[in-house]
Amino acid sequence: MAKPAILIVDDEPEVLRAIARDIRKHYGESYRVLRASSGREGLDALTELKQRGEPVALVLSDQRMPKMEGTQFLAESRALYPDAKRALLTAYADTNAAIDSINQSQVDYYLLKPWDPPEDRLYPVIDDLLGDWRASYRPGYGGLRIVGHRWSAQTHALKDFLASNQVPYEFLDVDNSAQAVELIDANPEAAGKLPLVLLPGGKKLVRPETSTLANEIGMKTVAGSEFYDLAIVGAGPAGLAAAVYGASEGLKTVLIERHAPGGQAGTSSLIENYLGFPAGLSGGDLARRAVTQASRFGVEILSPTEVNSLVVDGPYKRLKLTNGKEIASHALMLSMGVSWQQLPCEGAGKLAGRGLFYGAAKTEAVGCKGKEIYIVGAGNSAGQAAMFFAEHASKVVMLVRGESMAAKMSNYLVERIEAHPSIDVLVNTEIAGCHGETNLEALTLRNRRSGESIRVETSYVFVFIGAVPHTDWLGECIARDRHGFILTGPALKDAALKQWPLRREPFLLECSVPGVFAAGDVRSQSIKRVASAVGEGSVSVAFIHRHLAEL
C-alpha cells in the first residue's frame, strides 16, 4: 500500500517550495509530500487519490488564495477525506479567520507564517496532528476480524471493547456479507454461537468474553507485583492524571481499569473546552495521550481487570480482583467514574445493544447512515454525540426531559446544536416504550407536560441520562452518600468518622479510611467536567505524599 500523503496547498511558489521542503525533510520517510498551487488543484489531487484508494493523513493550506480561500478548500476537502487532519497556514493578521475556520469548518489547527525555525514552530504541531491521525488510521484490515449479527448485544460488546481500547478490527455482518457466511460455513463450531473472532495468527474464538479476547491480543491483565505505593482503580481522566503525577514523582503505581482507559470521557467524539486544544480533541485521543504519558513514567496498567472487594488491613489496602489475584498498596485512589442510568421503560432491557445503546457507541455510526436516530439526554456528552451522529444520520432528534438544554450543557454546544440543520430538539419529552423483536424498531415518546404520546420509527437510540457510580464492591468499608457516591474531606459527617483512627482530619480528597482517596465523577459533589477530574486526580497526589510521609 502507498505511503499516506501530506498535501500542501499554496499559491505562492516560493512559500510552497519552502514548506514542502521542510516537511519532506522531516516526514519524507513515512509520508508522500504532495503540492498544489490552488484550492481547485488541491481538490483535484484529493479526488484522484480517493479514486485510487490511497490514504491522506494531512492537508495543509494557505489562507489567502485567489478564487478559493484556504478555509473553503479545507471545508470541501473534508467531504473527500473526513478523517484527514486539516491545518491552515496563515499570517498573523488573519488569526481571526483561522479561529473562525476552527469553529465553522472543523479545521484542526492553524500555523503562523513564518514557521522558522521549523523544529520549534512547525514540527511539534505536525507531529501532534499526525500522531492523532495514526491512532485511528486503519491501513486495510488484515488482522483481527469479528463475524456476527449486526443486532447482537454480544457482538456490540466486543466491537465496543476493541474500539474503546483503540484496537483495529474488521466487522463482517452475517446478514450483509458473503464473506461472513463463507467463514461460518468454514467454522461450523461457530454456527448458532456467534460472534466468531478470527485472530491474525489463525486462532479462532467462539463467543469469547472480553477478558479472554484481551489476553489473546496481548493486553496486560495480571499485575507484575503484589505491592505498590499507589494503586488506582479506574482509568478515566482522574485516574490517569493521578497515575501520571504519582509515577512521575517516584511512586510505584498500578492503574486498574475494568473496560478501557479514558472512562466515560473516552467515548466523547469531541471535547472542545479542554484547555490548550483550540480545535478540541476526542476522548479517544485524550485517553491515548494520557496512557502513553503514564506508561512513559512506568505506570503498570491492567486492562481489562476488575476489582471485586477492598480489605483495609491497618496501613495496607488490599484489592481482590475478579481474576483471583490480590494487590496491596499503601495508598489507594478510587476513580471508577459512573455509568449511564438504564432507560426506565418497557422493552428497554431486551433491546440493549440491539439498537438501544448507552453512551456514544461510535462503532454504530456506519449503521446510522441515512437514518433518523434519537439521543436521550441534555448534558455535554449527549450534545457531543448529537454533533457526531449528525455527520452520519439523516436526522438526529434530541429528547430532553426538562424545559431546555441550557441547565446542563455548555453554552457553545447549545448554540452549535440549535444552528445545526440536521438536529431537532424535543423538550419536556421522554421515552415511554421501546418496541421491536430482534432489534429496536420504534419508540413511544411521551410529552411530560401534556401527557400525550406518539410512536416514531427508528433503529437507533443513544442514552445519556443519570449517573450510576461503580461503588457497590466497596461494601461498608468506605462512606458514601445515599446515591452511592464517595464522601471525601469536608463532606464526611461525624457518623462516617466514628472509626477514623488519626488525630488529624481527613485531607480534602480523602475518604473515611486514611490513605484512601477519591477523585472524578465517582466522588460526591464533584464537578462533572473532564478538566475538573484531571485537576482532582493531579491534586490528590500531593495528599497521597503527605499520607505516605505519616507512615
N, C-alpha and C positions, 0 to 999 in steps of 0.2 A: 504494500500500500504506500502511496506517495506520502511524503512528509507533510504535516499540516502547514498551511500557508499563513503568512502575515502579509496583509495587503496595505500598502501605504498610498494615500491619495493627496496630491498637492499640485497646484497649477504653476508654481514657481519651480523651474527645472533645477536651479542650484539648491534650493531647500530640499526638494525631493531626493536629489542625489545624496545630499549630506546625511539626511536621516536614514535613508536606505542603507548607506554605507555603515553608519553606526550600529544599526540593528542587525545587519548581516554579519558584522564583525563579532557580535556578542551571541547571536542566536542561529547563525547560519548552519551549524552542525545538526540542529534538531528541527529547523523550520525552513521552508522556502520563503524568501522575501520577494514579493511582487510589487510592481509600481504601476500607478495610473496617474495621468495628468489632469483628470477631471472627474466629477461625480458620475457623469454618464459612462465614461470609460471604466470607472471602478465597478459600476453595476453590471456592465457587460462582462467584465472579468469574473465577477462573482457568479453570474449566470452560467458562464462556461464551466467554472469549477463545479457548480452544482450539477450540471448535466453529466459531468464526468465522475460524479460521486466522490470528489476529493474534499478533505476536511479543511476548514478555515478556522484558525484559532483567534486571530486578532485583526480588526480593521481599524486603522489609524488614519484620520482625515484632517486636513487643514480646514479651518472655518471659512475664511474669506476666499471664495472661488466664484468666478462668473457663472451664470446660468443656474448653478445648483450649489447652495452653501453646504458646508460640512454637516450641519445639523440635519438638513433634509436628506443628504446622502446616507448618513448613518441610520436615520429612521427607516429609509427604504431598504437598506441592506439587511435590516433585521428580518424582513419577510423571507429573504433567501437563506440566511444563516442566523436563526434566532438564538443559538447557543454561543455564537462567536462573541468575544469581548469587543467592545466598541469604545474608542478613545478619540477625543477631539484635540487637535493641535491648534493653539490659538495664541494671540498676542494678549498682553496684559489688559489692553483697552477693551477686549472682547470677553472679559471674565464673566460678565452678566449673561451673555449669550451662552457661554459654556454651562453655567449653572442652570439656565432655563432648559438646556438640552438634557441635562441630567433628570430634571423633573418631568419633562414632556416627552422626550424621545428615548428615555431609558438608556442614555449613554452611561458607560461605567466610570469614566474618568476623563479629566482634561489635563493636558500638558501645556506649559507655557514656553513660548519662544523667548530667547534662545535656550536650548537644553544643555548647554555646556556647563560643567563637564558632565558627559553622559553617565559616568559612574555614580554621580550624586543625584542628577535631576531627570534621568531617563530610565536607566536600567532597573532601579528599585521598583518603579511603578510598573514597568513592563513585566518584571519578574512576578510581581503580585498578580497581575491580570492573567498571565499565562499559567501561573500556579492554580488559580481558581478554575480556569478552563480545563486544565489537565485533570483536575479532580473529578470532573463529571464527563470527561471525554470517553466514549466507548468505541474503540477502533475496530468495529466489526467483531462481534462477539465470538466466538470460537472457544469460549470457556464454559463456565457453568450455565446449564440450561434447566429451566423448570417447565415441566409438562403438566398441565392441569386445566381445570374448568375456570372460566372467567368469573363465575359467580360462586366459587368455593371459598369458604372462610379460611380453610387451612392453606389454600394456595395464596390468598391475600396475605396471611400472616407471614409466610416465607418471603414473599416479594417485599413486604414492608420491612421485614428484618434486614434483608440484604441491602435494600435501598437506604435504610437508616444508617447502616454501617458502611455505606458507600462501596459496596462490593458489586462489581459488574456482573450482570446476568442477562440471559435472554429468556423471555417467556413465550411459550408455544401453547396457544389456546386450542384445545381438542375440538372445539366447535367451529373453528375457522382455519385451522392449519392442517394441510395434508401431511406435512412432516410430523406433526404431533401424533396423528393417527398411525403413521408408519412406526414411530418409536414405541407406541403402546403395543402394536402388533409384535414388534421385536422383543418386547419385555412383558410377556403375559402375566408375570407375577404382579405387575402394577395395575392390571385391569380391575376396576372397581375399588382401587385403593390409592387413587391419585391424591395429592400431587406426586409426580416422579421427578427426582432431581438427578441429573446427569453431571458428574464432576469431570473436570478436564482430563484427569488421568484414566478415565474409563469406569470408575466406580459408580454404582447406582444406589440411590437411597429412595425407598418407598415410604411416602408419608412420614418424613422424619420430623422429630422435634427440632426446634431452633438450636437447642444446645448440642444436639448430635451434628447438625449441619455446621455449627460454629467450630466444633472440634475438627471436622473433616477439612475445612478450608483454612485451618491454621490459626484461628483466633485463640487467645490465651484465656483459659477459664480456671486454671489452678494456680494458686499463689506459689511463689518460689521460696517463701519463708513462712515461718509460723508466727513471727513477732515483728511489729512495726512501731515506729514512733507515732505515726499518724495513719489511721485508717479512715477512709471516706466512703460513705455509702451513697451512691447516686452521682452520676457524671453529667448533670446538667450544668448550666453556666456557673452556679455557685460552687458545685463540687470540683469542676475543672479549675476554677480560679484558686480555690483552696489548695488543690494539688500542685499547681504551678508555683504558688508562693511558698507553700510548705517545703517542697522539694528543693526549690532554688535557695532556700535558707538552711539547707542541710538536714532536713528531716527525712528519715526513711519512710516513704509514703506509698501506700497502696490505695488504689481507687477501684471500687467495686460497682459495676453497672449491670442491671438486670436485662436491659434491652439493647440500647445503643447510646454512645456518647452524644451529648447535646440535649438530651431530655426533650421536653415539650418544645422548647425553643428551637431545637434542632430540626423540627419539621416545618418551621416557618419558611415560606417561599422568599420573603424579603423583609429584613429588619432595617428600616430606613432612618430611625432616630438614634442609632448607636453611635456614640462619639467617635469621630475620626474616620468615618466611612461616608463621605458625602453622597455617594451613589447607592448607599445601603449595601448590605451583604445578606446572603441567605443564611438560614440557621445551619444548614449543612456545611457551608464554608466556615462559619464561626466555630462549629464543633471540630472540623478538620484542623483548623489552625491551632485551636486550643490543645487538641490531642497531640499534635506534633510538638508543640511547646512543652507540654507536660512530659512527653517521652524524652525530649532532649535533656530535661533536668533529672531523668532517672526514675520517674513515677512508674510504678508497676500497675498496669491497667488490666483488670479482669472483666471481660465482657464476652458473652452474656453470663453473668454469675449472680445468683440471688441469695440474699441473706434471709434466714427464717427465724432467728431469735438472737437476743442480746443478753448476756450474763455479765453483771458487774461484780468483779472479784477484787475488792479493795481498790488499789490504784489501776487495776487492769480491766480492760474492756474486751470481752470475748464474744466474737461473732461466729455463730454457727451457720454454715452455708447449706443450701439445698443439695449440693453435691457430696455432702457428708464431711467436708473438711471444716477446720476451725482456724480462725485468725484472731490473734490477740494484739492489743495495742495499748500504749499509754494514753493517747488522746483519740477521740472519735468525733468525726464530723458527720452529721445527718443532713443530707441534701437530696432526698429522694424525689422531691418535686411532687407533682399531682397528676392525676388522670382526669380526662373529661368524664363528666357525670353521664350515666346511661340515660337514654331518652325514655321518659316515663309514660309510655303509651302502648296501646295494644299492637302487637305484631313486631315491635322493635327487637325483641330478643332473638327471634328466629332468623331475622334478616340482617343481623350484624355481620359485616364482612361480605354481604351479598347485595350490595347496593347502598347499604346504610353503613357509614364509616365514621369513626371517632377520630377527630384530628384532620390534618390536611390530606393524608393518604395520597401523596403526589404520584404514586405509582398508577393511580386510576385516571390520570389526566388524559391518556390516549383514548380511553373508552368514552370520555365525555365529549369528544369532538362532535360538534354539530347538534348537541343535545341541550335541553333545558334542565338545569340542575338547581338544587336548593342547598342553602347553607343556613344553619341554625346557630345564632349567637350574635352578640353585639360588642365583643371585645376586639382588641387588636389582632388576635390570631384569626378570628372569623373574617375580619376585614382584609387581612393579607391573603387569606385563602380565596376570598371573592375576587380580588385583583388577579391572582394567579390563574384561577379556573376560567376567568373571563377571556383569557388568551386561548382557551381550548373550546369551551362550550359556546353554543349559540346565544345562550342567555343564562344569567345567574340571578336567582331570586334569594335575597336575604330575609330570613324570618326573625323578627325582633319582638320579644315579649313586651318590652316597655314602650314608652312614648317616642323614643328616639335612640340613636346610637351614641349621641354625644356624651352621655354619662360615663361610658366605659371605654370609648375609643378615642385615640389621639385625633386632634382636630385635622391634621394634614391628611390623615387617612379617610376621615369622614368626607372631606372636600373631594378627594380623589374618587371615592365611590359615588357620590352624588353627581359628579360630572361624567362618569363612565356611561357610554350609551348602551352597554350590554348588561348593566346591573340594575335590578329593581330592588327596592326595599319595602317590605310589608311590616309595619309596626303593629303592636298590640296583637300579634299573631303567633300561634303555637301549633305544633303538630299533635293532632288528637289520635291519629292512627296511621300505621304503615301496612301496606297491602301487597301481596304477592306470594306465590307458592315457592318457586325455586330461587327467585330474586325479587328485589323491590320493583314494583310496577306502578304504584300510586301512593299518594299521601292524602289524608284528610286534614285540612287546615281549619283551625277554629279561631275566630276573632274573639279576643278576650273581653272586649267591651260589649259587643252586640250579642255574642253567643252563637252567631251564625257560622255554619260550616260549609266548606266546599271541598270537592275532590279534584285533585290535579294529578295528571300522569307524569311520572318521572322514573328514571332508573338509578338516580344518584342523589343522595343527601349526605351532607357532611356536618357533623355535630360538634359544636364548641360551646357547651354550656356547663356551668358549675365547675367545681374543682374538688376532687376527692384525694386526700393525702394518702401516701403509702406508709402508714404508721401502725397497722394492726399487729405486725410482727413484734413491735416493742412491748406489747402486753402492758403490765402495770409498772414497768421499770422506769419509764420516762413520762413526766407530767404533760398532759395535752389538754386543749380546750374541748368544749363539747362537740366540736366538729372534727376532732382528731388532729388538729394542727398542733405542733410542738410549742410549748411555752418556754420562753427564754428570758433571762435577765430581769428587768423591772416588771415584766408581765407575770412572773411567778408569784403566786399568792402564798400566804402563810401556810395553808394546808399542804401545798406542794413542797414546802421546805421543812416539813417535820423531820425528815430523815437526813437533812443537809448536815454533813459532818464537820464542816470547816467554820472558822470564826469569820472569815471574810464572806461578803455577799457574792452571789453568782456574777460572773462577768456579763457584759452586755448581751452576748450571743450564746451564753452557756445555759444548759438545760438544768433540770432538777438534780442531776448527778454531776459532781465535779469532773471536769475533763471531757464531758460530752457536750458538743456544740451543735447548733442547727443554723442553717442559712438557706436563703432562697424561698421558693413558694411553699415549702413544707412548714415553714416557721409561722407561728401565729402572728397576725397583724403585719405581715411582710408586705412590701410594695411589689405588686406583680409586674415587674419590668425586668428585662434582661440585664440592663446596666446595674440595677439595684442588687440583683442576685450576684453578679460579678463582684460588686463592691462588698457585699456581706461576706462572700467567700474569702476575699482578699483580707479584709479587716480581721476576720476570725483567727487568722494565723498569728497575729500579734498576741491575742489572748491565749492561744494554744501554747505559745512560747512561755508566757507567764505561768500557765498551769504546769508545764514541764519543769520550770525552774523551781516550783514548790516541791516537786518530787525529789 
